[in-house]
Amino acid sequence: ENMLSVVQWCIDKSLIQEGYTLLQEGIISYFLSDHENKMKREFTSAYLNYRLRGNFDVQVFSDVNKEIINEIQTHLESFRDIDEWTSIYSQITELRNDINHGGMIDYPASSGKFENKLKELYDRVKLLISLT
């Protein structure tokens, strides 16, 4: 609830970059009960980013206990709408990176797209949370 309130506040104040950051970090926290564990957060982020692309490589996390990886992966896959969550998360990541790199990417978004997409993605997250 706090994450949703703060992201709405960012939208209302046109703090778009901050809104993307808080929405992305809030999604990770939503999935993790131990949301302060940095390695679990990094694994969750990577998994959500690359799951639908089919190029997720668990070997990148070779220094992490395989039991923890399996536990998190099983937990994430237990969500009924995991495909929707990963789609949203990937879009947030792409747009956040576009902002953070100042449009110095192959296909930068127009300035108006950032605000509109933040509102759309925020509404989708709000809906998914309300369905659980």
N, C-alpha and C positions, 0 to 999 in steps of 0.2 A: 504494500500500500504506500509506503514511504517513497519507494522508487517511482511509482506511478505519479504521485503528487509532485515530486520534484521535476520529473520530466515534463509534466503539464505546465509547471511554473516556467521552465526553460522555454517551452513553446510560446507561452503567453508573453515572455520578455524578449523573444527573438534571440535567445541564446542557443543557436542551432548546434554548434559544435559541442557545447556542453551537454545538450540534450541527447545527442548520439552517444556520447561517452557514458552518460548515466544510464541510458537505456541498455546499452551493451553490457555494462558491468552489473546492472540490475538483473538481467536475464541469467547471467552466471550465478549470481547469488540466489536467484529463485530455484535453480536446480540443485544447489549444494546446501546441505545442512551445516557442513563445516566450511563456511564461506570465507574463512580467513586463511585457509591453507593455500599458499601461493601455487604450489605445484598442481594441486587439484584444480585450481582456477585456470591455470595455463592449459592443462589437459582438456578441461571442459570447453574452453574457448576454441582450441584446435579441433576438437571433435565436432563441435557445432559448425565450424567454418568449412570443414572438408568432408563431412559425412555425405552430403548429397553429390559432391563432385566425384566421389569414388576414389579419391587419391589420398585418403587418410592413412598415414603410416605410423603405426604405434611404435616402431623402432626408434623414432625421434626421441621418445621418452624412455630410452634404455636405462636411465639412471633412476627411474621410478619403479617401485615395487609393482610387479605384474598383477598382484592380487588387488592392489588399489585401482589400477587401470581397469581391470575386469569389473570391479565393483562399480566404478563410475560409469563405464560403458553400459553395463546392464541396467543401471539406474536410469540413464538417459533414454535408453531404448524402451523402457517401461512406460514412457509418456505416450499417451494415445496420439497426440498431435506432433510427434517428434519431427516429421517431415516439414510441417509448417514452421515449427520453431527454428529448424536449421535454415530454412529458406529466409526467414526474417533476419536471423543472426548474420547470415552471409551478406545480405543486402546492407545491413547496418555497417558491417566491417568495410565493405567496398566504399560506401559513401563517407564513412569516417576517415578512411585512408585518403580519399580524394581531397577532403577538406584539409587534412593534416599535411598533405604534400602540395598544397597550394595549386591543385589542378595540373601538376606536372606528371601526368600519367597519360596513357594512350588515348583514353576516351573520357575526358573530364566532364562532369555534370555541369549544367548551367546553374547559376546562383539560385534561381527560383525553385529548382528541383529539390534542393536540400531541405528547404522548409516544408514543402508539400510532402516529400517522402517521409520526413520525420513524423509528421502528423499521421500519415497513413500507417507507418510501422508501429507507432505508439498505439493507435486504435486496434491494430491486430493483436498486439501483445496484451492489451487490456481485455480484449475478447477471450483470448486463450486462457488467461488467468481466471477469468470469470467462469469458464467452463470446467475448471478443475475443482 
